[in-house]
Structures are given as structure tokens and as C-alpha cells.
Amino acid sequence: MYRLAVFDVDGTLVSREKRVLLDSTLEALSKLKERGIRIAISSGRPPFAMEKSLLEKIDFDYFVCSNGTYVMDGDRQELYRAEIAKETVEELRKDFTANDDALLFQFEDKSYIYHGFKRISSMIDRCLGRLDLLEDERETQDRHERSLPYEAVSVIAKERLEAYKKKYADFVFVEFMEDHYDFFFKHCNKATGVQALCEKLHIPMEEVICFGDALNDIEMLEQCGCGVAMGDAHEQAKNVADYITSSSEEDGIYRACIHFHLI
């Protein structure tokens, strides 16, 4: 019996291009909750930038955010954070400012830009269409004195990327646009975030079913009790999944829940 169901957002709960959230998906999520199965989002997004259309229509019990580096419950209470040490934050701040490479740190409340405000804010505006998530921290660069970040976003000149990777070898730098990178601890991914949640809930990973479609879902699909890949998922995600359902636009979540007798 599965006690926790975990869902990726983009390409899973909502379609990639049109951002469509099907009525059948909402029905499946509601029925899961009715049957006592807790539901969670697992996303690459930070906790304050979750899909509004989802939050307005369904009450999720938990959120695994920023590729597993931050976990919170439905009341936005922190359950886990893969915090970056103060000394490392200050070293990053010094290096990126000296090199004139843009740097943003993710905290629990907002994104704080330490250097390169225009470069990062223009990217956020293009990707999310929202600038209310940002704080300009260029003058003080001290938000980390109140709490520690768990992830960073950067714009790095190509000729300096390898030097950063060598110096900050504990981090993985994931390019999401040309010269734009998320970076966080190498040991973190969606699966480690789900594992941290399971430890809080005293639920074994074997009792978790998860749904995903992308490369950053692979570890989660591999390590949860049952990994369900969407019909239009990346081939590598399909290769590690226990079951392949139809796409998010073709009732994929609802059909998988029926297949596993969850609803």
C-alpha cells in the first residue's frame, strides 16, 4: 500500500507548453486524499514560486522544493534544508562579485540577488513573468546572516565555469539556459528530498509512489517504491520507471492511479 504520492509539476501535473491542469488530474488528487494517501509536489522550483493554479485548486500536504534541497509542509513549515555554510556563502559572494558574475541565493521567503541584478531579474521575468519573488541584496549582501540558503542561481562567463567547478567541488552546476546555472550540493536531488520527508513521516521509501517526466526526476523514479513516468517523458526517465502511463494531456495521472488501484 502506498501512503505517499509525489508529483513533479512541469510536464507531469500540468502540460509543458500550455500549462493545462486536467480535471481528471484534480479528481485523482482529491480521491487520493480521500483515501488517506498524502500528496506532495516535488519540483525544481523554490518554495515561494510554486504553480499558483495548483495551489488554488488542491491542498498539497508537502512540498519538496529546489531539487530536493528544501522541504516544507502544507502550512509552509520547514522540514528540511540542505543549507550552504556561512563561510561558503561568503566565499561565493566574494568570488562572484570580484569576477562580475551574477549570483542569487534561494532562501525560504524569496530569492536574494547578491550581484548582477539586471542579468538575473531579466531572466526571471522571461521565465516566470514575476519580479515580486526577488530582493536586491547588492548593497548589504548579508541576508545569510538571518538564515542560510540551500541553492544558488548564477550567470557565469564560459571561461570561468571550470574554475568555479574546481573550487566548489561539492556542488553540481546545472545549466538551464546558456550561461545560466542552478547550483547546489551534489548529493541533493528530488530523491534525497523525498527521503528526508519520509524520515520525518516515518514512512519507508517503498511506500511512496512518484510521478515524473524529466532528467531531474530520474533518481526519484528509481528510488521510490514505484516510479511512474509520463508517456512523453524523457527516454532516460522512462528507462528507470516501473510503469509508463500516458502524457499529462491524456489523463496520465488518473490512468496510473486507476492502474494501481489507488482510486
Beta strands, then each sheet from edge to edge (+ up, - down):
strand 1: 4-7
strand 2: 38-42
strand 3: 62-65
strand 4: 70-73
strand 5: 78-81
strand 6: 102-106
strand 7: 111-115
strand 8: 134-136
strand 9: 151-155
strand 10: 171-177
strand 11: 180-185
strand 12: 208-212
strand 13: 226-229
strand 14: 243-244
sheet 1: 5+ 4- 3+ 2+ 1+ 12+ 13+ 14+
sheet 2: 8+ 7+ 6- 9+ 11- 10+
end
